[in-house]
């Protein structure tokens, strides 16, 4: 699954691609709605990589060619 956001939805400086302190978010489903909220604790790359296991890693997904102004 892929979610595309409009430029206006990502107008916050901390959410812009390449922002020095971009925030991590939690994405979940509640009652048929997709909820996206900032994480209260920022994890480092080492911590996130350490959490990857054979059970929770996903296969590569081909989303096809770009159709807008995605950063590739």
C-alpha positions in Angstrom: 0.0 0.0 0.0 1.2 3.5 -0.7 -0.1 6.8 0.4 0.5 10.0 -1.5 0.1 13.4 0.2 -0.5 16.7 -1.5 2.1 19.4 -1.1 -0.3 21.4 1.1 -0.7 18.5 3.5 3.1 18.4 4.0 3.6 22.1 4.4 5.1 21.8 7.9 8.9 22.4 7.7 9.5 19.3 9.8 7.7 17.0 7.3 9.5 18.3 4.1 11.8 15.8 2.4 15.3 16.2 3.6 14.4 18.3 6.7 17.2 18.0 9.2 14.8 17.0 12.0 11.9 15.3 10.1 9.5 13.6 12.5 8.7 9.9 12.6 5.0 9.0 12.5 2.8 6.2 13.6 0.4 4.9 11.0 -2.5 2.7 12.1 -6.1 1.8 11.4 -8.8 2.5 13.9 -12.5 1.9 13.1 -11.9 2.0 9.3 -9.9 5.2 9.5 -6.2 5.7 8.8 -4.6 7.6 11.7 -1.2 9.3 11.3 0.3 10.8 14.4 3.9 12.0 15.3 5.8 9.6 17.5 6.5 11.1 20.9 10.0 9.6 21.0 12.4 9.9 18.1 14.3 6.7 17.4 17.8 6.6 16.0 18.6 4.6 12.8 20.5 2.0 14.8 17.4 1.4 17.1 15.1 1.1 14.1 17.4 -1.3 12.3 17.8 -3.4 15.5 14.0 -3.8 15.6 13.9 -5.5 12.2 13.5 -9.3 12.4 12.8 -12.1 10.0 9.2 -12.1 11.2 8.5 -8.4 10.6 10.5 -7.6 7.5 8.4 -7.1 4.3 9.2 -8.0 0.7 10.2 -5.4 -1.8 7.3 -3.7 -3.5 7.2 -2.3 -7.0 5.1 0.8 -7.1 5.6 1.4 -10.8 6.9 4.5 -12.4 6.5 8.0 -11.0 3.3 9.7 -11.9 3.9 13.1 -10.1 6.8 14.8 -8.5 8.0 12.0 -6.2 11.5 12.2 -5.0 13.4 9.2 -6.5 
